């Protein structure tokens, strides 16, 4: 028994004991209340019958003891009866009853003239008072008896002992007999209390056991009720699931069948019947061999022998002559012990899907071609843009050369020649006497210096012009070389690809005063499609340039880094431009999304697709508006060979497109 249960049992036993003792006290109070009335009436009768003869002689007459019995007996009986009626079971009530009972004994002894027989009323009263099982009650009663015998024995011995004179210690004899009886009554009371407590403890234990049993019964009843409810729900759910299964299977636009271990059809839906052009009665409880036109089913034998599920495509000719394609999935049917007890199959009509796949394949080829042309157009646009920038420099250089030629001092040489020709007839005289001749050496020295400066400026502009023309040639040649290798995988250095993209944007970067900062780590070569990577890098550099312009700062800078990952090479393009808001980072690679007024929203989208096609990945990050942006292109070191659904274009087609 647990400590809590023991404590509860002890408290409950004490409660039961107190309740029973209270009931005993109440019953005994009511018993003594009736006994008081009877004793009062008995005392009156004894006074009427015994007192006259006792005190007067043979002549009976009303004696003062009769009035004593009536009034004093009434007083002695009245108060205890009142308390027994008003406060039964109260300690004061039983103490008053004990005292009153002993006073009644004294009254009866006095009324009977101290007869020894009447003294037995004391012992009987003590026995009755023992019903209370309260030692205090016996103590009060014993004290009253002793005091009564002592005082009356001293002053009125005849009223208590029946003789006129007696010894002063005779009351002790009577008190001794009372104590003698008290000893037995106390033992009886003690045993009664022990038995009462034991009975209370037994009842408390029984109640606790009953409570536990009732609780267990309730719990078990609840468990059984719950189990019954769960079982009923499971049965209803199983029934509903079975009905729903048959309903769904019957209504599904697919063909379903099931066979038992012997290969007999045990279930077919209407679609399967329609596919086989037979009714349900013609198929059920028959094997495929027993049905004309079906033949043996080797797949059923394989599945019954523990074979793996079978999935294949089959073609069926319809009644209207159309041939349709079905995806057939055959599976084993297992019981609760994981034993194969049959087979089942599902037929999916994939004719429309096959037609759609063919159309999608053609559309994909067209999209790949359009994407390739768009990529080429993107690169070509960049090339033309850079060529246009270089042509501006060519125009500037040509204009400067023309201006220098127009303002050249070479005409002064013609005037000097005219002056000398006019003095050809007498040149010595001219040089000796003419003041103009004296100035000719200084003039010729200054003219030669000016002409030399003009020549140097014109040569410089011509060199710049030739350089710009060579730059145009390099850009065109580079674009042609990439255009010829479309779809071809080559082993390349990442730094070379980045430098090519920089050269194609060099003129624009110079014109917009954008600084390029390189940070190239040593990385292994990559095997990739040069055209697609160049398309991505050119677009990223152009976007970075526009971002720097939109940022509005004077210090425009683009950082290019090349690092190595575990099995890929990372090319990072960072700028200090306008940045990308957080809400746009998730949409920046969507087709058609752009924040530039003249943007088309195709560059980053096509770049992300191109990166995916070559096995890489393109991502973007930014800390927010005004904090620049970073684009990262990850390219695999070893390119996994894939079966492309488009054809690679040849060198001739590439040149034709260009």
C-alpha positions as CSV (number, residue, x, y, z in Angstrom):
1,X,0.0,0.0,0.0
2,X,1.4,3.4,-0.9
3,X,2.0,6.1,1.6
4,X,-0.9,8.2,0.3
5,X,-3.3,5.2,0.4
6,X,-2.2,4.4,3.9
7,X,-2.8,8.0,5.0
8,X,-6.2,8.0,3.4
9,X,-7.1,4.6,5.0
10,X,-6.0,5.9,8.5
11,X,-8.0,9.1,8.1
12,X,-11.0,7.3,6.8
13,X,-10.8,4.7,9.7
14,X,-10.7,7.5,12.2
15,X,-13.6,9.2,10.6
16,X,-15.7,6.0,10.6
17,X,-14.7,5.4,14.3
18,X,-15.8,8.9,15.3
19,X,-19.0,8.5,13.4
20,X,-19.8,5.2,15.0
21,X,-18.9,6.5,18.5
22,X,-21.1,9.5,17.9
23,X,-24.0,7.2,16.9
24,X,-23.4,5.0,20.0
25,X,-23.5,8.1,22.2
26,X,-26.7,9.4,20.6
27,X,-28.4,6.0,20.9
28,X,-27.3,5.7,24.5
29,X,-28.5,9.3,25.2
30,X,-31.9,8.4,23.8
31,X,-31.9,5.1,25.8
32,X,-31.2,6.9,29.1
33,X,-33.8,9.6,28.2
34,X,-36.4,6.9,28.2
35,X,-34.8,5.2,31.2
36,X,-35.0,8.5,33.2
37,X,-38.7,8.7,32.6
38,X,-39.2,5.1,33.7
39,X,-36.9,5.6,36.7
40,X,-38.9,8.7,37.7
41,X,-42.1,6.8,37.5
42,X,-40.6,3.8,39.3
43,X,-39.3,6.1,42.1
44,X,-42.8,7.6,42.6
45,X,-44.2,4.1,42.7
46,X,-41.5,3.0,45.2
47,X,-42.2,6.1,47.3
48,X,-45.9,5.3,47.4
49,X,-45.6,1.7,48.1
50,X,-42.4,1.3,50.2
51,X,-41.8,4.6,52.0
52,X,-44.9,4.7,54.3
53,X,-44.2,1.3,55.6
54,X,-40.6,1.9,55.9
55,X,-40.8,5.1,57.9
56,X,-44.2,5.0,59.7
57,X,-44.8,1.3,60.2
58,X,-47.4,-1.0,58.8
59,X,-49.7,1.9,58.0
60,X,-49.2,3.2,54.4
61,X,-49.7,6.9,53.9
62,X,-48.3,9.7,51.7
63,X,-44.9,10.5,53.0
64,X,-42.6,13.3,52.2
65,X,-40.5,10.9,50.2
66,X,-43.4,10.7,47.7
67,X,-43.1,14.3,47.1
68,X,-39.3,14.0,46.9
69,X,-39.7,11.3,44.3
70,X,-42.1,13.4,42.3
71,X,-40.4,16.7,42.4
72,X,-36.8,15.8,43.0
73,X,-37.0,12.8,40.6
74,X,-38.6,15.1,38.0
75,X,-35.8,17.6,38.4
76,X,-33.1,14.9,38.2
77,X,-34.8,13.3,35.1
78,X,-35.9,16.5,33.3
79,X,-32.6,18.1,32.6
80,X,-30.9,15.0,31.1
81,X,-34.0,14.3,29.0
82,X,-33.9,17.8,27.7
83,X,-30.2,17.6,26.8
84,X,-30.7,14.1,25.2
85,X,-33.4,15.8,23.0
86,X,-31.5,19.0,22.2
87,X,-27.9,17.9,22.0
88,X,-27.6,14.1,21.7
89,X,-24.1,12.8,21.5
90,X,-22.5,15.8,23.1
91,X,-19.9,15.1,25.9
92,X,-21.8,17.4,28.3
93,X,-25.0,15.4,27.7
94,X,-23.6,12.1,28.6
95,X,-21.8,13.5,31.7
96,X,-25.1,15.1,32.9
97,X,-26.9,11.7,32.2
98,X,-24.2,9.8,34.2
99,X,-24.5,12.2,37.2
100,X,-28.3,12.1,37.0
101,X,-28.3,8.3,36.8
102,X,-26.3,8.1,40.0
103,X,-28.5,10.6,41.6
104,X,-31.5,8.5,40.7
105,X,-29.8,5.5,42.3
106,X,-29.3,7.7,45.5
107,X,-32.9,8.7,45.3
108,X,-34.2,5.2,45.0
109,X,-31.8,4.0,47.8
110,X,-33.2,6.9,50.0
111,X,-36.8,6.1,49.0
112,X,-36.4,2.4,49.9
113,X,-34.7,3.2,53.2
114,X,-31.3,2.0,52.3
115,X,-32.2,-1.5,51.3
116,X,-29.3,-3.5,50.1
117,X,-31.3,-4.6,47.0
118,X,-31.6,-1.0,45.9
119,X,-27.8,-0.7,45.9
120,X,-27.8,-3.0,42.9
121,X,-29.3,-0.1,41.0
122,X,-25.9,1.5,41.2
123,X,-24.2,-1.4,39.6
124,X,-26.8,-1.7,37.0
125,X,-26.5,2.0,36.2
126,X,-22.8,1.6,35.8
127,X,-23.3,-1.3,33.4
128,X,-25.7,0.9,31.4
129,X,-23.3,3.8,31.5
130,X,-20.6,1.5,30.1
131,X,-22.7,1.5,26.8
132,X,-21.2,4.9,26.2
133,X,-17.7,3.3,26.0
134,X,-16.4,6.5,27.6
135,X,-14.1,6.1,30.7
136,X,-14.9,9.7,31.7
137,X,-18.5,8.9,32.2
138,X,-17.7,6.0,34.6
139,X,-15.3,8.3,36.4
140,X,-18.1,11.0,36.9
141,X,-20.6,8.3,38.0
142,X,-18.1,6.7,40.4
143,X,-17.3,10.1,42.0
144,X,-21.0,10.9,42.5
145,X,-21.7,7.4,44.1
146,X,-18.7,7.8,46.4
147,X,-19.6,11.3,47.5
148,X,-23.3,10.3,48.0
149,X,-22.3,7.4,50.2
150,X,-19.8,9.5,52.1
151,X,-22.0,12.4,53.0
152,X,-25.2,10.5,53.6
153,X,-23.2,7.8,55.5
154,X,-21.8,10.6,57.7
155,X,-25.1,12.5,58.3
156,X,-28.0,10.2,57.3
157,X,-26.7,6.6,57.4
158,X,-30.2,5.1,57.6
159,X,-31.1,6.7,54.2
160,X,-28.2,4.9,52.5
161,X,-27.3,1.9,54.7
162,X,-30.7,1.2,56.3
163,X,-29.4,1.5,59.9
164,X,-29.3,4.4,62.3
165,X,-25.7,4.0,63.2
166,X,-22.8,2.7,61.1
167,X,-19.0,2.9,60.8
168,X,-17.5,6.0,59.3
169,X,-15.6,3.9,56.7
170,X,-18.6,1.8,55.5
171,X,-18.9,4.0,52.5
172,X,-15.5,2.8,51.4
173,X,-16.8,-0.7,51.2
174,X,-19.5,0.4,48.8
175,X,-17.0,2.5,46.8
176,X,-14.7,-0.5,46.6
177,X,-17.4,-2.7,45.1
178,X,-18.1,0.2,42.6
179,X,-14.5,0.4,41.7
180,X,-14.4,-3.4,41.4
181,X,-17.2,-3.2,38.8
182,X,-15.5,-0.2,37.1
183,X,-12.4,-2.3,36.6
184,X,-14.3,-4.9,34.6
185,X,-16.3,-2.2,32.8
186,X,-13.1,-0.4,31.9
187,X,-11.6,-3.5,30.4
188,X,-14.9,-4.1,28.5
189,X,-14.9,-0.5,27.3
190,X,-11.2,-0.8,26.2
191,X,-11.9,-4.0,24.3
192,X,-15.0,-2.4,22.8
193,X,-13.0,0.6,21.6
194,X,-10.3,-1.7,20.1
195,X,-12.9,-3.7,18.3
196,X,-14.6,-0.6,17.1
197,X,-11.4,0.8,15.8
198,X,-10.5,-2.5,14.1
199,X,-14.0,-2.6,12.5
200,X,-13.5,1.0,11.4
201,X,-10.1,0.2,9.9
202,X,-11.6,-2.9,8.1
203,X,-14.5,-0.8,6.8
204,X,-12.1,1.9,5.6
205,X,-9.9,-0.8,3.9
206,X,-13.1,-2.2,2.3
207,X,-14.2,1.2,1.2
208,X,-10.7,1.9,-0.3
209,X,-10.8,-1.5,-2.0
210,X,-14.3,-0.7,-3.3
211,X,-13.1,2.7,-4.5
212,X,-10.2,1.1,-6.3
213,X,-12.4,-1.7,-7.7
214,X,-15.0,0.9,-8.8
215,X,-12.3,3.1,-10.3
216,X,-10.7,0.1,-12.1
217,X,-14.2,-1.0,-13.3
218,X,-14.8,2.6,-14.5
219,X,-11.4,2.7,-16.2
220,X,-11.9,-0.7,-17.7
221,X,-15.4,0.1,-18.8
222,X,-14.1,3.3,-20.3
223,X,-11.3,1.3,-22.0
224,X,-13.8,-1.3,-23.3
225,X,-16.2,1.5,-24.4
226,X,-13.3,3.2,-26.2
227,X,-12.2,0.0,-27.7
228,X,-15.7,-0.8,-28.8
229,X,-16.0,2.8,-30.3
230,X,-12.6,2.5,-32.0
231,X,-13.5,-0.9,-33.3
232,X,-16.9,0.3,-34.5
233,X,-15.2,3.3,-36.1
234,X,-12.6,1.1,-37.7
235,X,-15.3,-1.2,-39.0
236,X,-17.3,1.8,-40.4
237,X,-14.1,3.3,-41.8
238,X,-13.1,-0.1,-43.3
239,X,-16.6,-0.4,-44.8
240,X,-16.5,3.2,-46.1
241,X,-13.0,2.7,-47.4
242,X,-14.1,-0.5,-49.2
243,X,-17.1,1.3,-50.7
244,X,-15.0,4.3,-51.5
245,X,-12.3,2.1,-53.1
246,X,-14.7,0.3,-55.3
247,X,-16.4,3.6,-56.2
248,X,-13.2,5.3,-57.0
249,X,-11.8,2.3,-58.9
250,X,-15.0,2.0,-60.8
251,X,-15.1,5.7,-61.7
252,X,-11.4,6.2,-62.4
253,X,-10.5,6.7,-66.1
254,X,-8.0,3.8,-65.8
255,X,-8.2,0.1,-66.3
256,X,-7.8,-2.0,-63.1
257,X,-7.9,-5.8,-62.6
258,X,-7.0,-8.3,-59.9
259,X,-6.3,-12.0,-60.0
260,X,-6.1,-14.7,-57.4
261,X,-3.2,-17.2,-57.0
262,X,-4.6,-19.4,-59.8
263,X,-4.7,-16.5,-62.2
264,X,-8.5,-16.1,-62.2
265,X,-9.9,-12.6,-62.5
266,X,-11.5,-11.6,-59.2
267,X,-12.1,-7.9,-59.9
268,X,-12.3,-5.8,-63.0
269,X,-13.6,-2.3,-63.4
270,X,-15.7,-1.0,-66.3
271,X,-12.7,0.6,-68.0
272,X,-10.9,-2.7,-68.2
273,X,-14.0,-4.4,-69.6
274,X,-14.2,-1.7,-72.2
275,X,-10.5,-2.1,-73.0
276,X,-10.8,-5.9,-73.5
277,X,-14.2,-5.5,-75.2
278,X,-15.8,-8.0,-72.9
279,X,-18.4,-7.9,-70.1
280,X,-17.6,-8.4,-66.4
281,X,-19.3,-11.9,-66.4
282,X,-17.1,-13.0,-69.3
283,X,-13.9,-12.1,-67.3
284,X,-14.6,-12.9,-63.6
285,X,-13.6,-16.3,-62.2
286,X,-11.7,-17.2,-65.4
287,X,-8.0,-17.3,-66.3
288,X,-6.6,-15.4,-69.3
289,X,-6.0,-18.7,-71.0
290,X,-9.7,-19.6,-70.6
291,X,-10.8,-16.3,-72.3
292,X,-10.6,-16.4,-76.1
293,X,-8.3,-13.8,-77.5
294,X,-6.3,-13.1,-74.3
295,X,-3.8,-16.1,-74.1
296,X,-1.4,-16.9,-71.3
297,X,-0.3,-14.3,-68.8
298,X,3.5,-14.9,-68.1
299,X,3.7,-11.8,-65.9
300,X,1.3,-13.3,-63.4
301,X,3.6,-16.4,-63.0
302,X,6.6,-14.1,-62.4
303,X,4.7,-12.0,-59.8
304,X,3.5,-15.2,-57.9
305,X,7.1,-16.3,-57.7
306,X,8.1,-13.2,-55.9
307,X,9.1,-11.1,-58.9
308,X,9.5,-7.4,-58.8
309,X,6.7,-5.1,-60.0
310,X,6.5,-4.9,-63.8
311,X,6.1,-1.6,-65.7
312,X,5.9,-1.4,-69.5
313,X,4.1,0.3,-72.3
314,X,1.6,-1.7,-74.5
315,X,-0.4,-0.7,-77.6
316,X,-4.1,-1.8,-77.9
317,X,-6.2,-1.5,-81.1
318,X,-9.6,0.0,-80.4
319,X,-12.9,-1.0,-82.0
320,X,-12.7,2.2,-84.2
321,X,-9.4,1.1,-85.5
322,X,-7.4,3.7,-83.5
323,X,-4.3,2.4,-81.7
324,X,-3.7,3.8,-78.2
325,X,-0.7,3.5,-75.9
326,X,-1.1,2.4,-72.3
327,X,1.4,2.4,-69.5
328,X,0.8,-0.9,-67.6
329,X,1.9,-1.5,-64.0
330,X,1.6,-5.0,-62.6
331,X,2.1,-5.6,-58.9
332,X,1.8,-8.6,-56.5
333,X,-1.0,-8.8,-54.0
334,X,0.2,-9.5,-50.5
335,X,-1.7,-10.8,-47.4
336,X,-1.1,-9.9,-43.8
337,X,1.9,-12.2,-43.6
338,X,3.6,-10.6,-46.7
339,X,2.8,-13.7,-48.7
340,X,1.9,-13.3,-52.4
341,X,-1.7,-14.3,-52.9
342,X,-2.4,-12.9,-56.4
343,X,-1.5,-10.1,-58.8
344,X,-3.1,-6.9,-59.9
345,X,-2.6,-4.5,-62.7
346,X,-3.3,-0.9,-63.7
347,X,-3.5,0.5,-67.2
348,X,-3.0,4.2,-67.8
349,X,-3.9,5.6,-71.2
350,X,-0.9,7.7,-72.1
351,X,-1.7,8.3,-75.8
352,X,-2.4,12.0,-75.2
353,X,0.7,12.3,-73.1
354,X,2.8,10.8,-75.8
355,X,1.4,13.2,-78.4
356,X,2.0,16.1,-76.0
357,X,5.6,14.9,-75.3
358,X,6.2,14.9,-79.0
359,X,4.9,18.4,-79.4
360,X,6.8,19.6,-76.3
361,X,10.0,18.0,-77.8
362,X,9.5,20.0,-81.0
363,X,8.7,23.1,-79.1
364,X,11.8,22.6,-76.9
365,X,13.9,22.3,-80.0
366,X,12.4,25.6,-81.2
367,X,13.0,27.2,-77.8
368,X,16.6,26.0,-77.7
369,X,17.1,27.5,-81.2
370,X,15.4,30.8,-80.1
371,X,17.5,30.9,-76.9
372,X,20.6,30.3,-78.9
373,X,19.8,33.1,-81.3
374,X,18.8,35.3,-78.4
375,X,22.1,34.6,-76.8
376,X,23.9,35.3,-80.0
377,X,21.9,38.5,-80.3
378,X,22.9,39.4,-76.7
379,X,26.6,38.9,-77.5
380,X,26.2,40.6,-80.9
381,X,24.5,43.6,-79.3
382,X,27.4,43.9,-76.9
383,X,29.8,43.6,-79.9
384,X,28.0,46.2,-81.9
385,X,27.8,48.4,-78.9
386,X,31.5,48.2,-78.3
387,X,32.2,48.6,-82.0
388,X,30.0,51.7,-82.0
389,X,32.0,53.1,-79.1
390,X,35.3,52.5,-80.9
391,X,33.9,54.0,-84.1
392,X,33.2,57.2,-82.1
393,X,36.9,57.3,-81.2
394,X,37.7,56.7,-85.0
395,X,35.5,59.6,-85.9
396,X,37.1,61.8,-83.3
397,X,40.6,60.9,-84.5
398,X,39.6,61.5,-88.2
399,X,38.1,64.9,-87.3
400,X,41.3,65.9,-85.4
401,X,43.5,64.9,-88.3
402,X,41.3,66.8,-90.8
403,X,41.4,69.9,-88.5
404,X,45.2,69.7,-88.1
405,X,45.6,69.4,-91.9
406,X,43.3,72.4,-92.5
407,X,45.1,74.6,-90.1
408,X,48.6,73.4,-91.0
409,X,51.4,76.0,-91.6
410,X,52.7,74.1,-94.6
411,X,51.1,76.9,-96.7
412,X,53.8,79.2,-95.4
413,X,56.4,77.1,-97.2
414,X,54.6,78.0,-100.5
415,X,54.8,81.7,-99.8
416,X,58.5,81.4,-99.0
417,X,59.0,79.6,-102.3
418,X,57.2,82.4,-104.1
419,X,59.4,85.0,-102.4
420,X,62.6,83.2,-103.4
421,X,61.4,82.6,-107.0
422,X,60.6,86.3,-107.4
423,X,64.3,87.1,-106.5
424,X,65.7,84.2,-108.7
425,X,67.4,86.7,-111.1
426,X,69.6,88.3,-108.4
427,X,69.6,86.1,-105.3
428,X,73.0,87.3,-104.0
429,X,71.8,90.8,-104.0
430,X,68.5,89.8,-102.3
431,X,70.3,88.0,-99.4
432,X,72.8,90.8,-99.1
433,X,70.6,93.9,-99.2
434,X,67.0,92.8,-98.5
435,X,65.9,92.9,-94.8
436,X,63.4,90.1,-95.4
437,X,66.3,87.8,-96.3
438,X,67.9,88.4,-92.9
439,X,64.8,87.0,-91.2
440,X,64.6,83.8,-93.3
441,X,66.8,81.6,-91.0
442,X,64.8,82.3,-87.9
443,X,61.5,81.9,-89.8
444,X,62.6,78.6,-91.3
445,X,63.7,77.3,-87.8
446,X,60.3,78.3,-86.3
447,X,58.4,76.8,-89.4
448,X,60.3,73.6,-89.1
449,X,59.5,73.3,-85.4
450,X,55.8,73.9,-86.0
451,X,55.7,71.4,-88.9
452,X,57.4,68.8,-86.7
453,X,54.8,69.3,-83.9
454,X,52.0,69.1,-86.5
455,X,53.5,65.9,-87.9
456,X,53.8,64.3,-84.4
457,X,50.1,65.2,-83.6
458,X,48.9,63.8,-86.9
459,X,51.0,60.6,-86.4
460,X,49.6,60.2,-82.9
461,X,46.0,60.5,-84.1
462,X,46.8,58.1,-87.0
463,X,48.2,55.6,-84.5
464,X,45.1,55.9,-82.4
465,X,42.9,55.5,-85.5
466,X,44.8,52.3,-86.5
467,X,44.5,51.0,-82.9
468,X,40.8,51.6,-82.9
469,X,40.4,49.9,-86.2
470,X,42.5,46.9,-84.9
471,X,40.2,46.9,-81.8
472,X,37.2,46.6,-84.0
473,X,38.8,43.8,-85.9
474,X,39.6,41.9,-82.7
475,X,36.0,42.3,-81.4
476,X,34.6,41.0,-84.6
477,X,37.1,38.2,-84.8
478,X,36.4,37.1,-81.2
479,X,32.6,37.1,-81.8
480,X,33.1,35.0,-85.0
481,X,35.3,32.5,-83.1
482,X,32.7,32.1,-80.4
483,X,29.9,31.8,-82.9
484,X,31.7,29.0,-84.7
485,X,32.0,26.9,-81.5
486,X,28.4,27.0,-80.4
487,X,27.4,23.7,-78.7
488,X,31.0,22.4,-78.5
489,X,32.5,21.6,-75.2
490,X,36.1,22.7,-74.8
491,X,38.7,22.7,-72.0
492,X,39.2,26.3,-71.1
493,X,40.9,28.6,-68.6
494,X,38.3,30.6,-66.6
495,X,40.6,33.6,-66.6
496,X,40.7,33.6,-70.4
497,X,36.9,33.6,-70.6
498,X,36.7,36.5,-68.1
499,X,39.3,38.5,-70.0
500,X,37.5,38.0,-73.3
501,X,34.3,39.3,-71.7
502,X,36.2,42.3,-70.4
503,X,37.7,43.1,-73.8
504,X,34.2,42.9,-75.4
505,X,33.0,45.5,-72.8
506,X,36.3,47.5,-72.6
507,X,35.2,50.5,-74.7
508,X,32.0,50.9,-72.7
509,X,33.9,50.6,-69.4
510,X,36.4,53.2,-70.5
511,X,33.8,55.6,-71.7
512,X,31.8,55.3,-68.4
513,X,35.0,55.5,-66.3
514,X,34.4,52.1,-64.6
515,X,37.4,50.6,-62.9
516,X,37.9,46.8,-63.3
517,X,39.6,45.1,-60.3
518,X,40.9,41.6,-60.9
519,X,41.4,38.9,-58.2
520,X,42.1,35.6,-60.0
521,X,43.1,32.6,-58.0
522,X,44.8,29.6,-59.5
523,X,42.0,27.2,-60.6
524,X,42.0,24.1,-62.8
525,X,40.7,24.3,-66.4
526,X,37.0,23.8,-66.9
527,X,35.2,21.8,-69.7
528,X,32.2,23.9,-70.9
529,X,30.5,25.7,-73.7
530,X,32.5,28.9,-74.4
531,X,29.6,30.7,-76.1
532,X,27.1,30.2,-73.2
533,X,29.7,31.2,-70.6
534,X,30.6,34.3,-72.6
535,X,26.9,35.1,-73.0
536,X,26.5,35.0,-69.2
537,X,29.7,37.0,-68.4
538,X,29.0,39.7,-71.0
539,X,25.5,40.2,-69.6
540,X,26.8,40.3,-66.0
541,X,29.4,43.0,-66.8
542,X,26.9,45.1,-68.7
543,X,24.5,44.9,-65.8
544,X,27.3,45.8,-63.3
545,X,28.2,48.8,-65.5
546,X,24.6,50.0,-65.5
547,X,24.3,49.5,-61.8
548,X,27.4,51.7,-61.2
549,X,25.9,54.4,-63.4
550,X,22.6,54.3,-61.6
551,X,24.4,54.4,-58.2
552,X,25.4,58.0,-59.0
553,X,28.9,57.8,-57.4
554,X,32.2,59.0,-58.9
555,X,34.1,55.9,-57.8
556,X,32.7,53.3,-60.1
557,X,34.2,49.9,-59.6
558,X,33.6,46.3,-60.6
559,X,35.5,43.5,-58.8
560,X,36.1,40.2,-60.6
561,X,37.1,37.2,-58.6
562,X,37.9,33.6,-59.6
563,X,38.0,31.0,-56.8
564,X,37.8,27.2,-56.6
565,X,35.2,25.1,-54.8
566,X,35.1,21.4,-54.1
567,X,34.3,20.4,-57.6
568,X,33.5,23.7,-59.3
569,X,35.1,27.0,-60.3
570,X,33.4,30.2,-59.0
571,X,33.4,33.4,-61.0
572,X,32.1,36.4,-58.9
573,X,31.1,39.8,-60.4
574,X,30.6,42.4,-57.7
575,X,29.8,46.1,-58.1
576,X,29.4,49.1,-55.9
577,X,26.3,50.3,-57.7
578,X,22.7,50.9,-56.8
579,X,22.2,47.4,-55.3
580,X,19.1,45.2,-55.3
581,X,16.2,45.5,-52.9
582,X,15.5,42.3,-50.8
583,X,12.0,41.9,-52.4
584,X,13.6,41.7,-55.9
585,X,16.2,39.0,-55.1
586,X,13.6,36.3,-55.5
587,X,12.3,37.6,-58.8
588,X,15.5,38.8,-60.5
589,X,15.9,35.7,-62.6
590,X,12.3,35.6,-63.7
591,X,11.6,36.0,-67.4
592,X,10.6,39.6,-68.2
593,X,11.6,41.1,-64.8
594,X,13.7,44.3,-65.1
595,X,14.0,47.5,-63.2
596,X,15.6,49.5,-66.1
597,X,13.4,51.6,-68.3
598,X,14.9,50.3,-71.5
599,X,15.5,46.7,-70.1
600,X,13.8,43.7,-71.6
601,X,14.2,41.3,-68.6
602,X,15.6,38.4,-70.7
603,X,19.4,38.6,-69.9
604,X,19.5,37.2,-66.4
605,X,16.8,34.7,-67.1
606,X,18.6,33.4,-70.2
607,X,21.9,33.5,-68.3
608,X,20.4,31.3,-65.5
609,X,19.0,28.8,-68.0
610,X,22.4,28.7,-69.8
611,X,24.2,28.1,-66.5
612,X,21.8,25.2,-65.7
613,X,22.3,23.7,-69.2
614,X,26.1,23.5,-68.8
615,X,25.7,22.0,-65.3
616,X,26.4,25.2,-63.4
617,X,24.4,27.7,-61.3
618,X,23.9,31.5,-61.3
619,X,23.0,33.2,-58.1
620,X,22.7,36.8,-56.8
621,X,23.0,38.6,-53.5
622,X,22.8,42.1,-52.2
623,X,22.7,43.9,-48.8
624,X,20.1,46.3,-50.1
625,X,19.6,49.5,-52.0
626,X,22.8,51.5,-52.4
627,X,25.1,48.7,-51.2
628,X,26.0,47.1,-54.5
629,X,25.3,43.6,-55.8
630,X,27.2,40.3,-56.3
631,X,26.5,37.7,-59.0
632,X,28.1,34.3,-58.7
633,X,28.6,31.9,-61.6
634,X,29.5,28.4,-60.6
635,X,30.9,26.1,-63.3
636,X,31.7,22.4,-62.9
637,X,35.3,21.4,-63.4
638,X,34.3,18.2,-65.1
639,X,31.3,18.4,-67.4
640,X,29.0,15.4,-67.2
641,X,28.0,14.2,-70.7
642,X,24.3,14.6,-71.2
643,X,21.9,13.6,-74.0
644,X,20.7,16.9,-75.4
645,X,17.4,17.0,-77.0
646,X,18.6,19.6,-79.5
647,X,21.2,19.3,-82.3
648,X,24.5,21.2,-82.2
649,X,24.8,23.7,-85.0
650,X,27.7,23.3,-87.3
651,X,30.4,25.8,-88.2
652,X,28.7,26.7,-91.4
653,X,25.3,27.4,-89.8
654,X,27.0,29.5,-87.1
655,X,28.8,31.6,-89.8
656,X,25.5,31.9,-91.6
657,X,23.7,33.2,-88.5
658,X,26.5,35.7,-87.9
